[in-house]
Amino acid sequence: MRAGGHVLVVTVFGSIPAPGRPLSSFAEGLHARWGHTADAAMQRQEEDLAALALLGAATTHWPYTGCIYRQTPDGCFPYASEESLWEQVHPAEKVLIIELAARIRALPLNQGGTIYAPLTVGHHVDHQITRQAAEASRQSLMYYEEYPYAEDVQAVREALAEGLWQTRPTWLSEQALQAKIAAIARYRSQLSTFWTDEAEMATKVRVFAARTGGGRLAEQYWIREPGCRPQADGD
């Protein structure tokens, strides 16, 4: 944003479940862990808005809930355990991927604009769905490494297993790194999932940025080389 570009952050799976909608016992357990048993999704959305406001990015939340809330047409919860969050996308989600691809295709990109899609480091199902939809949209794509999953070098390699890739490092100033750390801290309900406290988070983010840049603060992005774009459904 400081360089003069316009950034729109699309939160694909941040919608609030309808009141009275049934939850799996797994989702209820996560709510308890986050400390927001009655309004967990709303709290997560508010954290998202606070983080993006700090960064000065425009934002939109699409009307899709996270995977732990979604049900198949027959009422089952396809993602009702910790393990299921990192496995293959459920076949019932194919329609959702097609719908998301159309939405991504319709985004108002400026000339020369780029869609930044998750690389799927860590293999979270919602990240997989978003990446598949972005690729099916046929938009110009760049991929970002999901942190903190990207601390695992092997997980990054697995995400890059198919196709040929070019790396695109982006150098960070100290001010930019501090802003990144402050934005992550806004997601208070998620801190305990990955770190013992905010101080540990700040330290690990800094160490990872220095590792990424070989001693210089950086983030790393990826581009598929020409001819490596996956085929969209129906091609």
C-alpha positions as CSV (number, residue, x, y, z in Angstrom):
1,M,0.0,0.0,0.0
2,R,2.9,2.4,0.8
3,A,4.2,1.9,-2.7
4,G,0.9,3.3,-4.1
5,G,-0.8,0.1,-5.1
6,H,-4.4,-0.8,-4.3
7,V,-4.9,-3.9,-2.3
8,L,-8.2,-5.8,-1.8
9,V,-8.1,-8.7,0.7
10,V,-10.8,-11.2,0.1
11,T,-11.6,-13.4,3.1
12,V,-13.2,-16.3,1.4
13,F,-14.2,-18.4,4.4
14,G,-15.0,-15.9,7.1
15,S,-18.8,-15.8,7.1
16,I,-20.8,-16.1,10.3
17,P,-22.9,-19.3,10.6
18,A,-26.6,-18.7,10.6
19,P,-28.2,-18.5,14.1
20,G,-29.3,-21.9,15.3
21,R,-27.3,-23.8,12.8
22,P,-26.1,-27.1,14.2
23,L,-22.4,-27.5,15.0
24,S,-20.2,-30.6,15.2
25,S,-18.7,-31.5,18.5
26,F,-15.3,-30.7,17.0
27,A,-16.4,-27.1,16.1
28,E,-17.8,-26.6,19.6
29,G,-14.5,-27.8,21.0
30,L,-12.6,-25.2,18.9
31,H,-14.9,-22.5,20.1
32,A,-14.0,-23.3,23.6
33,R,-10.3,-23.3,22.8
34,W,-10.7,-19.9,21.2
35,G,-12.6,-18.5,24.2
36,H,-15.6,-17.4,22.3
37,T,-18.2,-20.1,22.6
38,A,-21.2,-18.0,21.5
39,D,-19.7,-15.7,18.8
40,A,-16.5,-17.3,17.7
41,A,-17.0,-16.7,14.0
42,M,-18.0,-13.1,14.6
43,Q,-14.9,-12.5,16.8
44,R,-12.7,-14.0,14.1
45,Q,-14.2,-11.6,11.5
46,E,-13.7,-8.6,13.8
47,E,-10.1,-9.6,14.2
48,D,-9.7,-9.9,10.5
49,L,-11.1,-6.4,10.0
50,A,-8.9,-4.9,12.7
51,A,-5.7,-6.4,11.2
52,L,-6.5,-5.2,7.7
53,A,-7.5,-1.8,8.9
54,L,-4.1,-1.5,10.5
55,L,-2.4,-2.4,7.2
56,G,-4.6,0.0,5.3
57,A,-6.0,-2.7,3.0
58,A,-9.5,-2.7,1.5
59,T,-11.4,-5.9,2.5
60,T,-14.4,-7.9,1.7
61,H,-15.8,-11.0,3.4
62,W,-17.5,-13.5,1.1
63,P,-20.6,-15.4,2.3
64,Y,-18.9,-18.8,3.0
65,T,-18.2,-20.3,6.4
66,G,-15.0,-22.0,7.4
67,C,-14.8,-25.8,6.8
68,I,-15.6,-26.7,10.4
69,Y,-19.1,-25.3,9.9
70,R,-20.0,-26.6,6.4
71,Q,-22.2,-29.6,5.9
72,T,-22.8,-31.9,2.9
73,P,-26.3,-32.0,1.3
74,D,-27.2,-34.9,3.5
75,G,-26.3,-33.0,6.7
76,C,-23.0,-34.6,7.5
77,F,-19.9,-32.6,8.6
78,P,-17.1,-33.5,6.3
79,Y,-14.5,-31.8,8.4
80,A,-15.3,-32.9,12.0
81,S,-11.8,-33.7,13.3
82,E,-8.4,-32.2,13.5
83,E,-7.1,-34.7,11.0
84,S,-9.8,-33.9,8.4
85,L,-8.6,-30.3,8.2
86,W,-5.4,-31.3,6.5
87,E,-6.7,-34.1,4.2
88,Q,-8.1,-34.0,0.7
89,V,-11.0,-31.8,-0.1
90,H,-14.4,-33.6,0.2
91,P,-16.0,-34.4,-3.2
92,A,-19.1,-32.5,-2.2
93,E,-17.1,-29.3,-2.4
94,K,-16.6,-29.4,-6.2
95,V,-19.6,-27.2,-6.7
96,L,-18.2,-24.7,-4.2
97,I,-14.9,-24.6,-6.1
98,I,-16.7,-23.8,-9.4
99,E,-18.7,-21.0,-7.7
100,L,-15.6,-19.5,-6.1
101,A,-13.8,-19.6,-9.5
102,A,-16.5,-17.5,-11.0
103,R,-16.4,-15.0,-8.2
104,I,-12.6,-14.7,-8.5
105,R,-12.9,-14.3,-12.3
106,A,-15.3,-11.4,-11.7
107,L,-13.0,-9.5,-9.2
108,P,-12.3,-5.9,-10.5
109,L,-8.6,-6.1,-11.2
110,N,-6.7,-3.0,-12.3
111,Q,-4.7,-3.3,-15.4
112,G,-1.7,-5.5,-14.6
113,G,-3.3,-6.6,-11.4
114,T,-2.6,-10.0,-9.8
115,I,-4.5,-12.4,-7.7
116,Y,-2.5,-13.7,-4.7
117,A,-3.5,-17.2,-3.9
118,P,-2.5,-19.6,-1.1
119,L,0.3,-22.0,-2.0
120,T,-1.4,-24.5,0.3
121,V,1.6,-25.0,2.6
122,G,0.2,-27.1,5.4
123,H,-2.5,-28.5,3.2
124,H,-5.5,-27.0,5.0
125,V,-8.7,-27.8,3.1
126,D,-9.9,-24.3,2.8
127,H,-6.6,-23.2,1.4
128,Q,-6.7,-26.1,-1.1
129,I,-10.2,-25.1,-2.2
130,T,-9.2,-21.4,-2.6
131,R,-6.1,-22.3,-4.6
132,Q,-8.1,-24.7,-6.9
133,A,-10.7,-22.0,-7.4
134,A,-8.1,-19.4,-8.2
135,E,-6.4,-21.6,-10.7
136,A,-9.7,-22.4,-12.4
137,S,-10.5,-18.7,-12.7
138,R,-7.7,-18.3,-15.2
139,Q,-6.6,-15.0,-13.6
140,S,-3.0,-13.9,-13.3
141,L,-1.8,-15.6,-10.2
142,M,1.0,-15.3,-7.6
143,Y,1.2,-17.6,-4.7
144,Y,2.0,-16.8,-1.1
145,E,3.5,-19.1,1.5
146,E,1.1,-19.5,4.5
147,Y,2.8,-18.7,7.7
148,P,3.5,-20.3,10.2
149,Y,3.1,-23.5,8.2
150,A,5.9,-22.3,5.9
151,E,8.4,-22.7,8.8
152,D,8.4,-26.3,7.7
153,V,10.7,-26.5,4.7
154,Q,9.3,-29.9,3.7
155,A,5.7,-28.6,3.8
156,V,6.8,-25.9,1.3
157,R,8.4,-28.4,-1.0
158,E,5.3,-30.6,-0.9
159,A,3.2,-27.6,-2.0
160,L,5.6,-27.0,-4.9
161,A,5.6,-30.6,-5.9
162,E,3.7,-30.2,-9.1
163,G,4.9,-28.0,-12.0
164,L,7.9,-25.7,-12.4
165,W,8.1,-22.5,-10.2
166,Q,9.9,-19.2,-10.1
167,T,10.5,-17.5,-6.7
168,R,9.7,-13.8,-6.2
169,P,11.2,-12.5,-2.9
170,T,9.9,-9.2,-1.5
171,W,12.2,-7.3,0.8
172,L,10.8,-5.9,4.0
173,S,11.8,-2.8,5.9
174,E,11.8,-2.8,9.6
175,Q,8.7,-0.7,9.6
176,A,6.9,-3.2,7.3
177,L,7.9,-6.1,9.6
178,Q,6.6,-4.3,12.6
179,A,3.3,-3.7,10.8
180,K,3.1,-7.4,9.9
181,I,3.7,-8.4,13.5
182,A,1.1,-5.9,14.8
183,A,-1.4,-7.2,12.3
184,I,-0.9,-10.8,13.3
185,A,-1.3,-9.8,16.9
186,R,-4.9,-8.6,16.1
187,Y,-5.9,-12.3,15.6
188,R,-5.9,-12.9,19.3
189,S,-8.1,-16.0,19.2
190,Q,-5.6,-17.7,17.0
191,L,-2.4,-16.9,18.8
192,S,-2.6,-19.8,21.2
193,T,-3.0,-22.3,18.3
194,F,0.5,-21.5,17.1
195,W,2.5,-19.7,19.9
196,T,2.7,-19.5,23.6
197,D,2.2,-15.7,23.6
198,E,2.5,-12.6,21.5
199,A,6.2,-12.2,22.3
200,E,7.0,-15.6,20.9
201,M,5.0,-14.9,17.8
202,A,6.9,-11.6,17.2
203,T,10.3,-13.4,17.6
204,K,9.4,-16.3,15.3
205,V,8.0,-14.0,12.6
206,R,11.3,-12.0,12.7
207,V,13.5,-15.1,12.6
208,F,11.5,-16.5,9.7
209,A,11.7,-13.3,7.7
210,A,15.4,-13.2,8.2
211,R,15.8,-16.8,7.2
212,T,13.7,-16.2,4.1
213,G,15.9,-13.4,3.0
214,G,19.2,-15.0,3.9
215,G,19.8,-12.6,6.7
216,R,17.8,-9.8,5.2
217,L,14.1,-9.4,6.1
218,A,11.9,-10.8,3.3
219,E,8.8,-12.6,2.2
220,Q,8.7,-15.2,-0.6
221,Y,6.2,-15.5,-3.3
222,W,5.9,-18.0,-6.2
223,I,4.9,-18.0,-9.8
224,R,4.2,-21.0,-12.0
225,E,6.3,-21.1,-15.1
226,P,4.4,-20.9,-18.4
227,G,2.8,-24.2,-19.4
228,C,2.3,-25.3,-15.9
229,R,-1.1,-24.0,-15.2
230,P,-3.5,-26.7,-14.2
231,Q,-6.6,-27.5,-16.3
232,A,-9.8,-26.1,-15.1
233,D,-12.9,-28.2,-14.8
234,G,-14.5,-28.8,-18.1
235,D,-11.4,-27.9,-20.2
